[in-house]
Amino acid sequence: MTAPGVDDAVRAKEPVTERRLHPVTPLRRAWAPVAVLIGWGVHDPDQAQRQLARLTETTLLIALAVLVPAAALYGFLTWWFTHFAVTDSELRIRTGLLFRRTAHIRLERIQAIDVTQPLLARVAGVAKLKLDVVGTDKKDELAFLGEREARALRAELLARAAGFAPETAHEVGEAPARELLRTPPLHLAISLLLTGATWASLVAALVVPPVLWLATHSVWTVLATGVPLLGAAATSSVGRFVGEYDWTVGESPDGLRIDHGLLDRTHETVPPGRVQTVRIVEPLLWRRRGWVRVELDVAGSSNSVLVPVAPRELAEAVVARVLPGVSVPTAAALSRPPRRAGRCVPVWWRGHGLAVTDTVFAARHGLLKRSLALVPHAKVQSVRLAQGPWERLWRLADVHVDTGANKTVTARLRDAEEAAELLRGQAERSRTGRRDALPDRWMAS
């Protein structure tokens, strides 16, 4: 008969198997020395042009003969000295060519694992794992792994984080997902055309460079200003279309899964219980079609978009899966600030609204581009009341609700007595909400 704890002791003594990344990884790392040279050239273009003018064909060939093998050697060595291993309690990542770094990532602190595939990675059949860990701003990553290996490792880590034994974690596999929403490419393209930021950035990119040329006659000034403006215009339209193409939201036991991307495919997970705020954004030109955009604040995660564009009814159905038991307040249910608020904020005061239900604190702002923020009472970390001298004169106050994602939702221009009552009542609502809240862990019942 085996004494209690002997199995655990035996497992602890078993050697940990370290693994390397996919052999294609050195090609990615080899770009680092080349990127340094490009960065130097961009930083000081005049000096770079003078140095290039001095190079003869022989010198250039010798430089390439040295640079290419050096870059290849650097890529190989960084790959060779990078290892990772999964133990019973943590994921270890050892990196560093000259200076060694070992990351010990506790499995129970992992809250999301995203699988991303840039275009060239898709061609090569590899993928990148990005890990969101509680208490860290920067994501640790494993780049690159074989596509099947990446998905299997993700499933294993999620299973272990959910409490499955190491022996069974390999067998659990990736939980199946049920599709909730898919954004048609045509709807996405039309929504971008109906977004004011797209046209504003395009107009700036077309107007500002010619004006600068007429004023300065400097090519460098025009390029230094025009290139970032063109980049911003491309990002706000083409970049968003490419990034949000074929946006799919599915539901699984480990959270909501989001797949998107035309060139680079991304497989993200919104972990249950970690969503702090849901925002339903409604630009002016979208209202006639009844479209909205849904954004998120997730504690410790960079995931920020849940639905790029969708009919309101469908988007609210997805929100109901993120915040179980929460119904989105209608426009009629939102109370406006008192009319005297117009003396503090003329005209735009009409865009503010507030509704406090049994489950959420809901605040709206914006007249042309409306944004309704929903904060579950369980996620409220603190409540503050603020009054400027002009607001005190008209007996108004702002109520700020702070969440666990280091973000704040504000109900502006409320009656001072109403704001004081909100401040007193929110503490009890938050305490009750935390008591009844669902667990944050994956696959928890």
C-alpha positions in Angstrom: 0.0 0.0 0.0 1.3 3.5 -0.9 1.4 6.1 1.9 -0.5 9.3 1.2 1.6 11.9 -0.6 4.0 9.3 -2.0 2.7 9.7 -5.5 3.1 13.4 -5.3 6.6 13.0 -4.0 7.5 10.6 -6.8 6.1 13.0 -9.5 8.1 15.9 -8.0 11.3 13.9 -8.4 10.6 13.0 -12.0 12.8 14.9 -14.4 11.1 17.8 -16.2 11.3 17.4 -20.0 12.3 20.6 -21.7 11.3 21.3 -25.3 12.5 23.6 -28.0 10.5 25.8 -30.3 9.8 24.9 -33.9 13.0 24.8 -36.1 11.6 27.6 -38.3 12.0 30.0 -35.3 15.7 31.0 -36.2 14.4 32.6 -39.4 12.3 35.0 -37.2 15.2 35.7 -34.8 17.7 36.3 -37.6 15.9 39.6 -38.5 17.1 41.3 -35.3 20.6 42.4 -36.6 19.0 43.6 -39.8 16.3 45.5 -37.9 19.1 47.3 -35.9 20.7 48.5 -39.1 17.3 49.6 -40.5 16.6 51.5 -37.3 19.9 53.3 -37.5 19.2 54.3 -41.1 15.7 55.7 -40.2 17.1 57.5 -37.1 19.8 59.3 -39.1 19.0 59.1 -42.8 21.6 61.8 -43.9 24.4 59.9 -42.2 23.2 56.6 -43.6 23.0 58.0 -47.1 26.6 59.4 -46.8 27.9 56.0 -45.6 26.2 54.1 -48.3 27.6 56.5 -51.0 31.1 55.6 -49.8 30.6 51.9 -50.2 32.0 50.2 -53.3 30.6 47.1 -54.8 33.3 45.0 -53.3 32.8 46.5 -49.8 29.1 45.9 -50.1 29.5 42.3 -51.0 31.9 41.7 -48.1 29.4 43.4 -45.7 26.6 41.2 -46.9 28.9 38.1 -46.7 29.5 39.0 -43.0 26.0 40.2 -42.1 24.0 37.3 -43.5 25.9 34.5 -41.7 26.0 36.6 -38.5 22.3 37.1 -38.6 21.8 33.4 -39.3 24.1 32.4 -36.4 22.3 34.8 -34.1 18.9 33.3 -35.0 20.2 29.8 -34.5 21.8 30.5 -31.1 18.8 32.3 -29.7 16.6 29.3 -30.8 19.1 26.8 -29.4 19.2 28.5 -25.9 15.4 28.8 -25.7 13.6 26.0 -23.8 10.2 25.6 -22.2 8.7 23.0 -19.9 5.4 22.3 -18.3 5.5 21.0 -14.7 2.7 20.1 -12.3 2.4 23.7 -11.2 4.0 26.0 -13.7 5.2 26.8 -17.2 8.9 27.5 -17.4 10.5 29.5 -20.2 14.3 29.8 -20.4 15.7 32.3 -22.8 18.8 34.4 -23.4 22.0 34.1 -25.3 24.3 36.2 -23.1 22.0 37.0 -20.2 19.8 34.1 -19.1 16.2 34.7 -18.1 13.8 32.1 -16.7 10.1 32.9 -16.4 8.2 30.8 -13.9 4.5 31.2 -14.8 2.1 29.7 -12.3 -0.6 27.7 -14.0 -3.4 29.0 -11.7 -2.5 32.6 -12.6 -2.9 32.1 -16.4 -6.1 33.8 -17.4 -6.0 33.7 -21.2 -4.0 31.9 -23.9 -4.2 33.3 -27.4 -3.0 31.5 -30.6 -1.9 33.8 -33.4 -0.7 33.0 -36.8 1.0 35.8 -38.9 0.8 35.3 -42.7 4.2 33.7 -43.1 3.6 31.5 -40.0 0.4 30.2 -41.6 2.4 29.3 -44.8 5.0 27.5 -42.6 2.3 25.8 -40.5 3.4 27.3 -37.2 1.7 29.4 -34.6 2.5 31.6 -31.6 1.1 31.3 -28.1 0.5 34.5 -26.1 -0.2 34.1 -22.4 -2.1 36.6 -20.2 -1.0 36.2 -16.6 -2.5 37.9 -13.6 -0.4 40.8 -12.3 1.7 41.3 -15.5 1.3 43.9 -18.2 3.4 42.3 -20.8 2.4 39.0 -22.4 4.8 36.1 -22.3 4.9 34.2 -25.6 6.2 31.0 -27.2 7.0 31.7 -30.9 6.9 29.5 -32.8 5.4 26.1 -32.3 3.9 23.7 -34.8 0.2 24.5 -35.3 -1.0 21.2 -33.8 1.5 21.4 -31.0 0.5 25.0 -30.1 -3.2 24.0 -29.9 -2.4 20.9 -27.9 -0.2 22.8 -25.5 -2.9 25.5 -25.1 -5.5 22.8 -24.3 -3.1 21.2 -21.8 -2.3 24.5 -20.0 -6.0 25.4 -19.8 -6.9 21.9 -18.4 -4.2 22.1 -15.8 -5.2 25.7 -14.9 -8.8 24.4 -14.4 -7.5 21.8 -11.9 -7.3 18.7 -14.0 -4.5 16.3 -12.9 -1.3 16.2 -15.0 -2.1 12.6 -16.1 -5.5 13.5 -17.6 -4.7 17.1 -18.8 -3.3 15.6 -22.1 -6.5 13.7 -22.7 -8.9 16.6 -22.0 -8.1 18.3 -25.3 -9.6 21.6 -26.5 -13.2 22.1 -25.4 -15.7 22.3 -28.3 -17.1 25.7 -29.1 -20.6 26.7 -30.3 -20.7 29.6 -32.7 -22.7 32.6 -31.5 -21.9 35.3 -34.1 -20.0 35.8 -37.4 -19.5 39.2 -38.9 -20.0 39.3 -42.7 -17.2 41.0 -44.5 -19.6 43.3 -46.3 -21.0 44.6 -43.0 -17.5 45.2 -41.8 -16.5 47.2 -44.9 -19.7 49.3 -44.8 -19.2 50.0 -41.0 -15.7 51.3 -41.7 -17.0 53.6 -44.5 -19.6 54.9 -42.0 -17.0 55.7 -39.4 -16.0 59.3 -39.0 -12.5 58.5 -37.9 -11.8 56.8 -41.3 -12.6 59.9 -43.3 -11.0 62.3 -40.9 -7.6 60.4 -41.1 -7.9 60.1 -44.9 -8.6 63.8 -45.3 -5.6 64.7 -43.0 -3.3 62.4 -45.0 -4.4 64.1 -48.3 -4.4 67.7 -47.2 -1.6 68.2 -44.7 1.4 67.1 -46.9 0.7 69.5 -49.8 0.2 72.3 -47.3 3.6 71.5 -45.7 5.3 71.4 -49.1 4.0 74.8 -50.0 5.1 76.2 -46.6 8.5 74.6 -46.2 9.6 73.1 -49.6 11.3 70.4 -47.5 11.0 66.8 -48.7 12.0 65.4 -45.3 9.4 67.5 -43.5 6.7 66.3 -45.8 7.8 62.7 -45.5 8.1 62.8 -41.7 4.5 64.1 -41.5 2.9 62.5 -44.4 4.0 58.9 -43.8 2.6 58.7 -40.3 -0.7 60.3 -41.5 -0.9 57.7 -44.4 -0.1 55.0 -41.9 -2.9 56.2 -39.6 -5.4 56.4 -42.5 -4.5 52.8 -43.6 -4.7 51.5 -40.0 -8.1 53.1 -39.4 -9.6 51.5 -42.5 -7.7 48.8 -44.4 -5.8 47.7 -41.3 -9.0 47.3 -39.3 -10.7 45.4 -42.1 -7.8 43.0 -42.4 -7.5 42.5 -38.7 -11.3 42.1 -38.0 -12.0 40.1 -41.2 -14.1 36.9 -40.6 -14.7 37.8 -37.0 -16.3 34.8 -35.2 -17.4 34.5 -31.6 -18.0 31.1 -30.1 -18.9 29.8 -26.7 -17.0 27.1 -24.9 -16.5 25.9 -21.3 -13.2 27.9 -21.1 -14.8 31.2 -22.1 -15.8 33.0 -25.3 -13.5 32.3 -28.2 -12.7 34.9 -30.8 -11.2 34.1 -34.2 -10.4 36.8 -36.7 -7.9 38.0 -39.3 -7.5 38.0 -43.1 -3.7 37.7 -43.3 -2.8 37.1 -39.7 -5.2 34.7 -37.9 -5.7 35.2 -34.2 -7.5 32.8 -31.8 -8.3 34.6 -28.5 -10.2 33.6 -25.4 -12.2 35.9 -23.1 -12.0 34.1 -19.8 -15.2 34.0 -17.8 -15.4 36.1 -14.7 -12.5 38.4 -15.7 -14.6 40.9 -17.7 -14.8 44.1 -15.8 -16.7 46.4 -18.2 -18.7 46.0 -21.4 -19.1 49.0 -23.7 -21.8 49.1 -26.4 -20.6 51.8 -28.9 -23.1 53.3 -31.4 -21.6 55.7 -34.0 -24.0 58.3 -35.5 -24.0 56.8 -39.0 -24.6 53.3 -37.7 -27.9 54.0 -36.0 -30.1 53.9 -39.1 -28.9 50.3 -39.7 -29.2 49.4 -36.0 -25.5 48.4 -35.7 -23.3 48.6 -32.6 -19.8 47.7 -31.6 -19.0 45.9 -28.4 -15.8 46.5 -26.5 -14.4 45.0 -23.3 -12.2 45.7 -20.4 -10.7 42.5 -19.2 -8.5 42.4 -16.0 -4.9 41.8 -17.0 -5.6 41.2 -20.6 -5.3 43.3 -23.8 -8.4 41.8 -25.4 -10.6 44.8 -26.0 -13.1 44.0 -28.9 -15.8 41.5 -28.5 -17.9 42.3 -31.6 -16.6 44.7 -34.3 -20.1 45.3 -35.8 -23.4 43.6 -35.4 -27.2 44.3 -35.2 -28.0 45.5 -31.6 -30.2 42.4 -30.8 -27.5 40.0 -31.8 -24.8 42.0 -30.0 -26.9 42.1 -26.8 -27.4 38.3 -27.0 -23.5 37.9 -27.0 -23.3 40.4 -24.1 -25.7 38.2 -22.2 -23.2 35.3 -22.5 -20.4 37.5 -21.2 -22.4 38.9 -18.3 -24.9 36.1 -17.3 -28.1 37.4 -15.9 -27.5 41.0 -17.2 -29.9 42.7 -19.5 -28.8 45.8 -21.4 -30.9 48.9 -20.2 -32.9 50.5 -23.0 -32.6 54.1 -24.0 -35.9 54.8 -22.2 -34.5 53.3 -19.0 -31.6 55.7 -18.8 -32.2 58.8 -16.8 -30.8 62.0 -18.1 -29.0 64.6 -15.9 -31.3 67.5 -14.7 -31.8 70.4 -17.2 -29.6 72.7 -15.2 -26.6 70.5 -16.3 -26.8 72.4 -19.6 -25.2 75.3 -17.8 -22.1 73.2 -17.2 -22.0 71.4 -20.5 -24.2 73.0 -23.1 -25.9 70.7 -25.6 -23.7 67.7 -24.9 -25.3 67.1 -21.5 -28.1 65.4 -23.4 -25.8 62.6 -24.3 -25.3 61.5 -20.7 -27.5 58.9 -19.0 -27.5 56.5 -16.1 -29.3 53.3 -15.0 -28.5 51.2 -11.9 -30.1 47.8 -12.0 -29.8 44.8 -9.6 -26.8 43.6 -11.6 -25.0 46.5 -13.3 -24.0 50.1 -13.1 -24.8 51.5 -16.6 -23.5 54.9 -17.7 -23.9 56.4 -21.2 -22.0 59.4 -22.7 -21.7 60.9 -26.2 -24.2 62.6 -28.3 -23.0 61.8 -31.8 -21.1 58.6 -30.9 -22.9 57.0 -28.0 -21.1 54.7 -25.6 -23.0 52.7 -22.9 -20.7 51.2 -20.3 -21.9 48.3 -18.2 -20.1 47.5 -15.0 -21.3 44.5 -13.0 -21.6 45.4 -9.3 -19.2 42.6 -8.4 -16.4 44.2 -10.4 -16.6 47.6 -8.7 -13.4 48.3 -6.7 -14.2 51.8 -5.5 -16.7 54.6 -5.9 -15.9 58.3 -5.9 -17.9 61.5 -6.0 -16.3 64.5 -7.6 -17.6 68.1 -7.8 -15.9 71.1 -9.4 -16.7 74.7 -8.3 -19.1 75.2 -11.2 -20.9 71.9 -10.5 -21.3 72.8 -6.8 -22.9 76.0 -7.8 -25.6 74.1 -9.8 -25.8 71.3 -7.3 -24.3 68.7 -9.6 -21.7 66.0 -9.2 -19.9 63.2 -11.1 -19.9 59.6 -9.8 -16.7 57.6 -10.7 -16.8 53.8 -10.6 -13.3 52.1 -10.6 -13.0 48.6 -11.9 -10.4 45.8 -11.6 -9.0 46.6 -15.0 -7.7 50.0 -13.8 -10.4 51.7 -15.8 -13.1 54.2 -14.6 -16.7 54.6 -15.7 -18.3 57.9 -14.9 -21.9 59.0 -14.5 -21.6 62.7 -15.3 -23.7 65.7 -14.2 -26.0 63.9 -11.7 -28.0 65.8 -9.2 -25.9 66.2 -6.0 -28.4 64.4 -3.7 -28.7 61.5 -6.3 -24.9 61.2 -6.5 -24.6 61.0 -2.7 -27.2 58.3 -2.6 -25.4 56.4 -5.4 -22.2 56.6 -3.4 -23.8 55.1 -0.3 -25.8 52.4 -2.1 -23.0 51.1 -4.4 -21.1 49.6 -1.5 -23.9 47.3 -0.6 -24.6 46.4 -4.2 -21.0 45.5 -4.8 -20.8 43.4 -1.7 -24.0 41.5 -2.7 -22.7 41.1 -6.3 -19.3 39.7 -5.2 -21.1 37.1 -3.0 -23.2 35.9 -5.9 -20.6 36.2 -8.7 -19.5 33.3 -10.8 -16.0 31.9 -10.3 -13.1 33.3 -12.4 -11.6 29.9 -13.2 -11.8 28.1 -16.5 -14.3 25.3 -16.9 -15.6 25.9 -13.4 -19.1 24.6 -12.8 
